[in-house]
Amino acid sequence: WAARDLVSYLPGLWMLIFSLGLFSARPYLPRTLGWVALFYGAAGTILLMKTPENLTSANLYMGAVFGGGQLLSSLVFYWNLERGNDG
């Protein structure tokens, strides 16, 4: 089946689409979130260029990239948190 061969491209494609979503929401989010979007885009491009034969390893890469990206996003939001001047 040709469709089974194309399934291995889905994690990389997901990363690229998620990257585009972050870039499009950039005017409403902290400016440094663009670096996180660039991370997702680069990881998606690399994964599409080096598509693994095994779908399990592609899913592991997707989970690792998503976890790392969410960690980066949380750090960006924490650094840009508005803090009151109590004191």
Secondary structure, DSSP 8 states (H G I E B T S, - for coil): -HHHHHGGGHHHHHHHHHHHHHHHTGGGS-TTHHHHHHHHHHHHHHHHHT--SSHHHHHHHHHHHHHHHHHHHHHHHHHT-------
